[in-house]
Each structure stands twice: as C-alpha cells, then as structure tokens.
Amino acid sequence: MAEPTLRIAALYPQQMNIYADRGNIAVLERRCQWRSLAVTVTAVGLGEPLDGDQFDLIYLGGGQDDDQRRCAADLIENKRDGLIAAAERGSVLLGVCGGYQLFGHWYELGDERIAGVGLLDVETVRSDGPRLIGNVAIEAQLAGGAAGVLAGFENHAGRTSLLDGAEPLGRVLKGHGNDGSSGNEGCRSGNVIGTYLHGPLLPANSWFADWLISTALGDQTALSPLDDALELEAHRAACRAAGILAA
Ligand code: GLN
C-alpha cells in the first residue's frame, strides 16, 4: 500500500504569523520528515481559493487586528466553503489566537463586527480592559481520549466566549485563557481546534504536534517514536515559565 502523504495548508503565512507562528508548520513538516512520512506544505494567501479536498491539516495563525480584518474578508469570500468541506471530511483545522477568533462566529471591536467562518461555536469581543498577556498552561482534552498539558504564551485583547454546548480545548492551569475568568481555554469541535497558545505552540508541545499529525493522517495512525530530548526540555521550560513546574 502506498505511504500516505500529509497535505498541510498554511493560510495567510505572510499576514497571520505573529510570534513566529510559522514555527508550528516547521514542526509538523519536520516531524513527518524525520519519520520518512511524505508531507507537503502549501501556502494559501489572500485572493486564493481553498480546495478543502486537497488538505488533511489546515493551519491559521495569529495576527494583529488590521491583518485579521483583511484576512477575515478573504476567508469568507475565498476559503469558507473549502474549510467547511475539509472539516466535514475530518481534516484537522488548527487556529491560533487571531486564527482561533476567525474560526468562530465573529470578532467584535467596538461597533465593528468582523465575521468569522463559524466552524467553532464561539464569539470574541475586544475589550478595553488590559490585554491578556503572559505564559499559560492548560490541561487539554482531545477527541479520542487523548489528554495532556499544553504550555505557551498568550497575548490577546479579545475575550472569547463558548456558546451553548461548545467544548473548550482545556482547563486553564495558569494564565488567562479564553476570557480571563471562565477557566476555559480554546475550543474544539470534531477535529477543528482553536487556542490562544502561541510560543509558537508546537515546538514546546511535541505530543500535541504528533496528535495532530496522526489524526490528520486518519484513524490515529501510529507514529514511530522520535528522540524528543530537546522537545521535552522545551516543554519543561514552557511549563516552568507558566509556573506549573518548579524551577
Ligand atoms: N488581534 C487579536 C487580539 O488582540 C489576536 C491577537 C493575536 O493573534 N495574538 O485579540
């Protein structure tokens, strides 16, 4: 049987790449290559359509309000149908911070409402209060029973609310999470995941990178183990920074 190829789409890598979020793509690509798994990464930018059948894993990173505004309009016009089709096929969709907000129903800034694609049942409102900034750690629960600690860094003005029945990605152990008060962080629906964790996220949370890869390849494809000494040290450093691991 032919080896599967993991087909990754990186949406708006120029605009939605705050905190070097492209590092997430590098991790996914490398962890496949180190295992001799075939992998392709396709950048899909402004004005380009997204064919949801062509991708197993679609990534949308974080961005400033202005970049988000430009990308949101394009997302609705050129990519929403493809995203919905991909989610319905069970592809993995990961949105980080600004990308997470745009996977929801809207991001409201004063009297302006930036429409999202509505794949996650969340809404976000920009607050005049302080930005929610700092190191953060959560206990994440994933489809299929996988669970673990994710550690990263957050910086957002938006406060995100889960609408009726929406499931968080996890519980905040340290940090602010979705809104600074609910104790919820992120959201997940099927294989669509949104989170506020930057860092970038995946270099410091390699177990989650592997969960994304194996889920995107289908049926929790078994992955061969890698020497993760450096990755585990990066994880511990992020946990120490968040204050859930003694120095
Ligand atoms: N512009 C959004 C906010 O401030 C998202 C920021 C980000 O992606 N870091 O809430």
Residues whose N, C-alpha, C, O or C-beta is under 5 A from the ligand:
A	BS01	LIG	I18 G62 G63 Q64 D65 V96 C97 G98 N155 H156 A157 G158
